[in-house]
Amino acid sequence: MDILIINGGMPRGGRTEFITRFIAKEYQFHYIDIGEIKLPLLTGEQEQWQLPEVVSFKEKMKMADGIILISPEYHGGMSGALKNTLDYLSREELAHKPVALIATAGGGKGGMNCLNNMRIVMRGFYANVIPKQIILDPDCFDYDGNKLWEEPRKLVEEMVKELEMYVKISTNLMLPGK
Ligand SMILES: Cc1cc2nc3c(=O)[nH]c(=O)nc-3n(C[C@H](O)[C@H](O)[C@H](O)COP(=O)(O)O)c2cc1C
């Protein structure tokens, strides 16, 4: 089962990068860091589709059986950089694919709008966004221990299990595009 986790935040050393790497390591998932691949602002010019980083990103997304998208909430939505990166994709890579969502937020009850925004955008790709979703506030992180505290870690565990269940179901159904 090939699950790909996407760090949808650009800042180096941020909580979104931390959690992406933490989950990737814990579950041995492949990951993509949008701050590393740095796709250019989409202009629609033909040359952009031939860029090696664009071709590779699209190929990895297509090959994945399931995706975990993680974004910081920025002003009530996902990060603009993540939206720009996702705009290089089409239904070809994502239709029917199980996708799990995590938002990192600043506390103060933020994060839900980012999740809703990602869910709507994934709907545009006909992706199958799973029911469980998580918001990680700053106090979910054990910075000294380089890990998540037990309770948020359990939420991640439950979400990963649910994602794997949906991946198994969709693999058994041999959905189009795979
Ligand atoms: C430009 C900007 C906008 C933000 N807007 C929100 C917001 O609307 N709601 C929220 O809960 N947090 C907001 N935050 C806080 C971030 O979501 C939070 O600090 C998150 O952990 C940042 O991710 P990072 O640690 O990977 O950089 C914002 C931060 C920035 C830099």
The ligand as a Gaussian input file, in Angstrom:
#p B3LYP/6-31G(d) Opt

LIG

0 1
 C       -0.170000      34.153000       7.053000
 C       -0.697000      33.387000       8.218000
 C       -2.065000      33.281000       8.389000
 C       -2.576000      32.530000       9.447000
 N       -3.930000      32.394000       9.577000
 C       -4.432000      31.580000      10.537000
 C       -5.836000      31.348000      10.631000
 O       -6.638000      31.861000       9.867000
 N       -6.270000      30.511000      11.601000
 C       -5.402000      29.881000      12.459000
 O       -5.834000      29.096000      13.322000
 N       -4.066000      30.084000      12.398000
 C       -3.570000      30.912000      11.450000
 N       -2.216000      31.083000      11.357000
 C       -1.327000      30.312000      12.246000
 C       -0.799000      29.074000      11.561000
 O       -1.837000      28.280000      10.988000
 C       -0.043000      28.163000      12.534000
 O        0.940000      28.907000      13.203000
 C        0.598000      26.983000      11.827000
 O        1.203000      26.149000      12.774000
 C        1.645000      27.457000      10.839000
 O        2.260000      26.357000      10.236000
 P        3.839000      26.144000      10.330000
 O        4.147000      25.979000      11.790000
 O        4.110000      24.931000       9.530000
 O        4.482000      27.373000       9.755000
 C       -1.687000      31.870000      10.335000
 C       -0.298000      32.025000      10.168000
 C        0.184000      32.759000       9.115000
 C        1.686000      32.874000       8.926000

